[in-house]
């Protein structure tokens, strides 16, 4: 099986957020940004079919979203997917920011960056609420880790 967990591309969550902002700024309008986000979702590592169940489902999302969390060596690795292309892209953005980070870094990275980047406002209300629910689920998983 291919490793489904996302490895960090950027040194810190703050660096990932800055890079995402720079990448989104390259596009003139939200239709182009949506296409870019969809492409990010297509590049996610394959998510095992056996994890696409209620135990892995993220509540509060209009589309079906599944995530798996794996603590390893003091950091939290995340895997995820959705049945909707745009939502898989949003999953990819969140995993780029949060996967492979320490408990403290995750908890200190407020998901308000989703609003600061204009993502929540550019989405339908249900999708905006869903992406915030995904961020909340990630932070909840991090909070459950033992303090090191």
C-alpha positions in Angstrom: 0.0 0.0 0.0 1.2 3.5 -0.8 1.7 5.7 2.2 -1.5 7.7 2.5 -0.1 10.2 4.9 0.9 13.7 3.7 4.5 14.7 4.4 5.2 18.4 5.0 6.5 20.4 1.9 7.1 23.5 3.9 9.3 24.0 7.0 6.4 25.3 9.2 2.7 25.6 9.1 3.1 29.4 8.8 5.4 28.8 5.8 2.7 26.6 4.2 0.0 29.2 4.7 2.3 31.9 3.2 3.0 29.6 0.2 -0.6 28.8 -0.3 -1.4 32.5 -0.2 1.3 33.2 -2.8 0.0 30.4 -5.1 -3.6 31.6 -4.9 -2.5 35.1 -5.7 -1.1 33.9 -9.0 -4.7 33.5 -10.3 -7.0 36.3 -11.5 -10.3 35.0 -10.3 -11.9 32.4 -8.1 -12.8 30.1 -11.0 -9.0 29.7 -11.7 -8.3 29.3 -7.9 -11.0 26.6 -7.7 -9.3 24.7 -10.6 -6.0 25.0 -8.8 -7.5 23.7 -5.5 -9.1 20.8 -7.4 -5.7 19.9 -8.9 -4.2 19.8 -5.4 -6.9 17.3 -4.4 -6.0 15.1 -7.3 -2.4 15.0 -6.0 -3.3 13.6 -2.6 -1.8 10.2 -1.8 -4.4 7.5 -2.3 -6.7 7.1 0.7 -7.4 3.4 1.5 -10.9 2.3 0.7 -11.2 0.5 4.0 -10.9 3.9 5.8 -13.8 5.3 3.9 -16.2 4.5 6.7 -18.1 6.2 9.5 -15.2 5.8 11.9 -13.1 8.1 9.7 -15.8 10.4 8.5 -15.5 14.1 9.5 -18.8 15.4 10.8 -20.1 18.8 9.7 -19.2 18.5 6.0 -21.8 18.6 3.2 -19.7 16.2 1.1 -18.3 13.0 2.6 -14.8 13.6 4.0 -12.6 11.0 5.6 -9.5 11.5 7.6 -7.0 9.3 9.4 -4.5 10.5 12.0 -1.2 8.9 12.9 1.0 10.2 15.7 4.6 9.4 15.1 7.8 10.7 16.7 6.0 13.6 18.3 4.2 14.8 15.2 0.8 14.2 13.7 0.6 12.8 10.2 -2.7 13.1 8.4 -4.4 11.4 5.5 -7.7 12.4 3.9 -10.0 12.5 0.9 -13.5 13.5 -0.1 -16.1 12.3 -2.6 -16.2 15.9 -4.1 -13.3 17.2 -6.2 -13.2 20.7 -4.7 -13.4 19.3 -1.2 -10.5 17.0 -1.8 -8.6 20.1 -2.8 -9.5 21.8 0.5 -8.5 18.6 2.3 -5.1 18.9 0.5 -4.7 22.5 1.6 -5.4 21.6 5.3 -3.1 18.6 5.2 -0.3 20.8 3.7 -0.6 23.1 6.6 -1.2 20.6 9.5 0.3 17.2 8.6 3.7 16.4 9.9 3.5 19.1 12.6 3.8 18.9 16.3 0.9 19.0 18.6 1.8 22.5 19.7 2.3 23.8 16.2 -1.1 22.5 15.1 -2.8 24.0 18.2 -1.0 27.3 17.7 -2.0 27.5 14.0 -5.4 29.1 14.1 -7.6 28.0 11.1 -8.5 31.7 10.7 -6.0 31.6 7.8 -8.9 30.0 5.8 -10.7 33.3 6.1 -7.6 35.4 5.8 -6.9 33.7 2.4 -10.6 34.4 1.3 -11.3 30.6 1.0 -14.3 30.5 3.4 -15.9 33.5 1.9 -15.4 32.2 -1.7 -17.1 28.9 -0.9 -20.8 28.2 -0.4 -21.9 28.5 3.2 -22.1 24.7 3.6 -18.6 24.2 2.0 -17.1 27.0 4.2 -18.6 25.4 7.3 -17.3 22.0 6.1 -13.7 23.2 5.7 -13.8 24.8 9.2 -15.2 21.5 10.5 -12.2 19.7 9.0 -9.8 22.1 10.6 -11.6 21.7 13.9 -11.3 17.9 13.7 -7.5 18.1 13.0 -7.0 20.4 16.0 -9.2 18.1 18.2 -6.9 15.2 17.2 -3.8 17.2 18.0 -5.3 18.3 21.4 -5.8 14.6 22.3 -2.1 13.8 21.9 0.0 13.7 25.0 2.0 16.8 25.8 5.7 16.2 25.2 
